[in-house]
């Protein structure tokens, strides 16, 4: 089922608990984290889907905001994700899709993914809740407009929205521009056991064939002097946005790739190199935070060297094993 009984006491997936080893990036991005927990709640293994992370590239002003391809979700888990057209209120459309799932007795119930304003999400207390308007994606599994309550997956957990916070989310989604919304329909049965591992390996091989031609960290290194000029001339608020879209996306992407390779019982040197990238990106984030605070340019030679070596080691090892 998509729907745990209540948010209270919800047991997160090990990827968000650090049960195997301490997590370097406890959260990655809202879309991937949401899917990790939604699949986990359904009794499925999200580590099987993470092979797509080998395709991350440097995009000039950011590292790829990595998102699981929809075709991978259908291949591994039999789940079809489609865009939901919005022409009435978002809550009316969400309620209809969830009601339809229940009426049709769709296995696992319904799940609707909606872009909302994090300003109104209490689970973001300490970051955006009540302070910053920021777009984020939630996965809604229950909604009751009359009672003004909503149960949803977001980031690394499962939560309930109610009262004024529910009204804030609903009002923000009412316009003037409707948010992007997707709904999930169970199709074929999810793969299990050896069939799941085989399909996951096949997807990893396909994604390896689509990996960047060069080292993205090398490209980032070349662009960094211009980035640094902007960082030193902007307030700390800009740094937080920059760090999320570059260092967090890079480090978290490779931490998840390491979890995927470990789940496949893949090469240990690739797992180790993934962790080196995740740790190196976190260390660089701290270095840059001090840089912005002190307005003094840092020497990041060793940091870039570590990240470049790590990338070459990961992709080289995986290409030799699976390419």
matplotlib code that plots the C-alpha trace (Angstrom):
import matplotlib.pyplot as plt

x = [0.0, 1.0, -0.7, 0.8, -1.9, -0.7, 2.4, 3.1, 5.6, 6.2, 9.3, 11.5, 13.5, 17.1, 18.4, 16.9, 17.9, 21.6, 21.2, 24.1, 26.4, 26.0, 24.4, 26.4, 23.5, 20.4, 18.2, 18.9, 16.1, 12.4, 11.5, 13.9, 13.4, 9.7, 9.9, 12.3, 9.7, 6.6, 8.1, 9.2, 5.7, 4.4, 6.9, 9.2, 12.9, 13.9, 17.6, 16.8, 15.9, 19.1, 21.2, 20.2, 22.5, 25.4, 24.1, 24.5, 26.4, 27.6, 25.1, 27.1, 25.3, 24.3, 24.7, 21.8, 18.8, 18.6, 15.2, 14.3, 13.1, 9.4, 10.1, 12.4, 9.6, 7.3, 10.0, 10.9, 7.7, 4.9, 4.0, 2.8, 3.3, 1.3, 0.7, -2.6, -4.3, -5.5, -8.5, -10.4, -9.0, -5.9, -7.6, -10.6, -8.5, -6.4, -9.5, -11.0, -7.9, -7.6, -11.3, -11.0, -8.2, -10.2, -13.4, -11.5, -9.7, -6.3, -3.6, -1.8, -4.2, -3.5, -0.6, -0.6, 2.5, 2.0, 4.3, 3.5, 4.9, 7.2, 6.3, 3.2, 4.7, 5.4, 7.9, 10.2, 10.3, 13.8, 14.2, 11.3, 8.2, 6.7, 9.8, 10.6, 8.4, 10.0, 8.7, 8.8, 7.0, 4.8, 3.2, -0.4, -2.1, -5.1, -7.0, -10.1, -11.1, -14.0, -11.8, -8.8, -6.4, -3.9, -1.4, 1.6, 5.2, 7.8, 11.6, 12.5, 9.2, 5.5, 3.4, 0.0, -1.1, -4.1, -5.9, -4.3, -1.4, -3.7, -5.5, -2.2, -1.2, -4.6, -4.6, -1.1, -2.0, -5.1, -3.1, -2.7, -0.6, -1.5, 1.3, 2.7, 0.9, 1.4, -0.6, 0.5, -1.4, -0.3, 0.0, 1.9, 3.1, 6.3, 9.4, 10.9, 14.0, 16.3, 14.1, 14.3, 18.1, 18.4, 16.2, 18.1, 21.4, 20.0, 18.9, 22.3, 24.0, 21.7, 22.4, 26.2, 25.9, 24.4, 27.0, 28.8, 31.6, 34.0, 34.4, 31.7, 33.8, 36.5, 34.0, 32.8, 36.4, 36.8, 33.6, 34.2, 36.2, 33.2, 31.0, 33.2, 33.0, 29.2, 29.4, 31.7, 29.4, 26.1, 24.5, 24.5, 21.0, 22.4, 25.1, 22.4, 20.7, 24.0, 25.1, 21.8, 22.0, 25.6, 27.3, 24.3, 23.1, 26.6, 27.3, 23.8, 23.7, 26.8, 25.9, 22.8, 24.8, 27.0, 23.9, 22.7, 26.1, 26.2, 22.7, 23.8, 26.9, 28.9, 32.6, 33.7, 36.1, 33.2, 31.2, 34.3, 34.8, 31.1, 31.5, 34.6, 32.6, 29.8, 32.2, 34.2, 31.2, 30.0, 33.5, 33.6, 30.2, 31.6, 34.7, 32.5, 30.2, 33.3, 34.4, 31.2, 31.1, 34.7, 34.7, 38.0, 38.8, 39.7, 42.2, 40.1, 42.8, 42.8, 39.0, 38.6, 41.4, 39.5, 36.2, 37.8, 39.6, 36.5, 34.4, 37.0, 37.3, 33.5, 32.7, 35.8, 35.0, 31.4, 32.2, 34.7, 32.2, 28.9, 29.7]
y = [0.0, 3.6, 4.5, 3.8, 4.0, 7.2, 9.5, 8.9, 6.1, 5.8, 3.6, 5.2, 3.2, 2.4, 4.9, 7.6, 6.1, 5.5, 1.9, 0.5, 3.5, 7.1, 9.0, 11.9, 13.5, 12.5, 14.1, 14.3, 16.1, 16.2, 14.0, 11.1, 11.1, 11.0, 8.0, 6.2, 6.4, 5.8, 2.6, 1.5, 2.0, -0.2, -3.0, -2.4, -2.0, 1.6, 0.8, -1.2, 2.1, 4.1, 3.1, 6.3, 8.3, 7.4, 9.8, 13.0, 15.7, 19.3, 21.6, 24.8, 26.4, 23.3, 19.5, 17.6, 17.6, 13.8, 12.2, 8.6, 8.1, 7.2, 4.3, 2.8, 2.9, 1.0, -1.5, -2.4, -1.8, -1.8, 1.8, 4.2, 7.9, 10.3, 14.1, 15.1, 18.0, 20.7, 22.8, 22.8, 23.2, 21.0, 19.5, 18.5, 16.7, 15.0, 13.9, 12.5, 10.5, 9.0, 8.3, 6.6, 4.4, 3.3, 2.7, 0.7, -1.2, -0.4, -2.4, -0.2, 2.7, 6.0, 8.4, 11.9, 14.0, 17.8, 20.8, 22.9, 25.8, 24.6, 27.8, 25.9, 22.5, 22.0, 19.2, 21.8, 23.7, 25.2, 25.6, 27.0, 26.6, 30.0, 31.8, 31.1, 30.4, 27.5, 24.9, 21.3, 18.1, 16.0, 12.6, 12.7, 9.5, 10.8, 14.1, 15.3, 18.9, 19.0, 18.1, 20.1, 17.3, 15.7, 12.8, 12.9, 11.8, 14.6, 14.4, 11.6, 11.0, 10.7, 13.5, 15.0, 18.5, 20.1, 23.4, 26.6, 24.8, 22.8, 26.0, 27.7, 24.8, 24.8, 28.5, 28.6, 25.8, 27.7, 30.0, 32.1, 29.3, 25.7, 23.5, 20.5, 17.3, 13.6, 10.6, 7.0, 4.0, 0.5, -1.5, -4.8, -6.6, -5.4, -7.5, -9.5, -11.4, -12.4, -10.8, -7.5, -7.7, -8.7, -5.8, -3.4, -4.5, -4.1, -0.6, 0.2, -0.9, 1.2, 4.3, 3.6, 3.9, 7.4, 8.6, 11.9, 11.7, 13.6, 14.1, 16.5, 17.6, 18.7, 20.8, 22.2, 23.0, 25.1, 27.1, 27.6, 30.8, 32.6, 30.9, 32.1, 35.7, 35.5, 33.8, 36.5, 39.3, 37.8, 37.3, 34.0, 33.3, 32.9, 30.5, 28.1, 27.9, 27.4, 24.7, 22.8, 22.8, 21.9, 20.3, 18.6, 17.3, 16.0, 14.4, 13.0, 11.6, 9.5, 8.5, 6.9, 5.4, 3.8, 2.3, 0.9, -0.7, -2.2, -3.6, -5.2, -6.7, -4.7, -3.7, -2.5, 0.1, 1.8, 1.9, 3.4, 6.0, 7.0, 7.6, 9.7, 11.9, 12.3, 13.2, 15.5, 17.4, 17.9, 19.1, 21.5, 22.9, 23.7, 25.3, 27.5, 28.5, 29.8, 31.6, 33.5, 34.4, 35.7, 37.0, 35.3, 33.1, 29.5, 27.1, 24.1, 22.4, 19.3, 19.2, 19.2, 16.7, 14.3, 14.7, 14.2, 11.1, 9.7, 10.2, 8.5, 5.6, 5.1, 5.2, 3.4, 0.5, 0.3, 0.4, -2.4, -4.5, -3.7, -1.6]
z = [0.0, -0.6, 2.6, 6.1, 8.7, 10.2, 9.9, 13.6, 14.0, 10.2, 9.7, 7.0, 4.5, 5.6, 2.9, 5.1, 8.5, 8.0, 9.2, 7.2, 7.8, 8.7, 5.9, 4.5, 2.8, 4.8, 2.1, -1.6, -3.5, -3.0, -6.0, -5.4, -1.7, -2.2, -4.4, -2.0, 0.7, -1.5, -2.9, 0.6, 2.0, -0.8, 0.2, -2.8, -2.9, -4.0, -4.3, -7.5, -9.3, -8.7, -11.7, -13.5, -11.2, -13.5, -16.1, -13.9, -15.7, -15.0, -16.8, -16.7, -13.7, -11.8, -11.6, -13.0, -10.7, -10.8, -11.1, -11.6, -15.2, -15.4, -17.8, -15.1, -12.6, -15.0, -15.9, -12.3, -10.4, -12.9, -12.1, -14.8, -14.0, -16.1, -16.1, -14.6, -16.4, -14.0, -15.0, -11.7, -8.2, -7.5, -4.4, -6.4, -9.0, -6.3, -4.4, -7.6, -8.5, -5.0, -4.9, -8.3, -7.1, -4.1, -6.2, -8.8, -6.1, -7.6, -5.9, -3.4, -3.7, -5.4, -5.3, -6.7, -7.0, -6.7, -6.8, -3.7, -1.7, 1.0, 3.0, 4.2, 5.0, 8.7, 8.0, 6.6, 9.9, 10.2, 6.5, 4.5, 6.7, 7.4, 6.1, 2.5, -0.6, -2.4, -4.9, -3.8, -4.7, -2.4, -2.9, -1.6, -0.6, 1.4, 1.2, 2.9, 1.8, 4.3, 7.3, 5.8, 6.2, 3.8, 4.3, 2.1, 1.4, 1.3, 1.4, 3.8, 5.6, 5.7, 7.2, 7.8, 6.8, 8.5, 9.3, 8.3, 6.6, 4.5, 3.5, 2.6, 0.3, -1.3, -1.9, -3.3, -5.7, -6.9, -9.2, -11.0, -12.6, -11.8, -10.5, -12.3, -11.2, -11.9, -10.9, -10.5, -11.9, -11.0, -14.2, -14.3, -11.2, -9.6, -10.2, -7.3, -6.4, -9.2, -11.9, -10.1, -9.9, -13.6, -14.7, -12.5, -14.0, -17.5, -16.7, -15.2, -18.4, -20.5, -18.3, -18.4, -22.2, -21.7, -19.2, -19.8, -22.3, -20.0, -16.3, -15.1, -12.1, -14.5, -16.3, -13.0, -12.0, -15.2, -14.5, -10.8, -10.9, -12.4, -9.9, -7.1, -8.2, -7.9, -4.5, -3.1, -4.4, -3.2, 0.3, 2.2, 0.9, -2.6, -1.3, 0.1, -3.3, -5.0, -2.6, -3.0, -6.8, -7.1, -4.1, -2.7, -6.0, -6.8, -3.4, -2.8, -6.3, -5.8, -2.3, -3.8, -6.6, -4.0, -2.3, -5.6, -6.4, -2.9, -3.3, -6.6, -4.8, -7.3, -7.2, -3.7, -5.2, -6.9, -3.6, -1.9, -4.6, -4.4, -0.7, -1.4, -3.8, -1.3, 1.5, -0.7, -1.8, 1.8, 2.8, -0.1, 0.9, 4.4, 2.8, 0.5, 3.4, 5.3, 2.1, 1.7, 5.3, 5.3, 1.7, 1.1, -1.8, -0.8, -2.2, -3.4, -5.4, -3.2, -3.1, -6.8, -7.2, -4.8, -6.6, -10.1, -9.0, -7.4, -10.5, -12.7, -10.3, -10.0, -13.7, -14.7, -12.3, -13.3, -17.0, -16.6, -14.8, -16.6, -19.6]

ax = plt.figure().add_subplot(projection="3d")
ax.plot(x, y, z, "-o")
ax.set_aspect("equal")
plt.show()
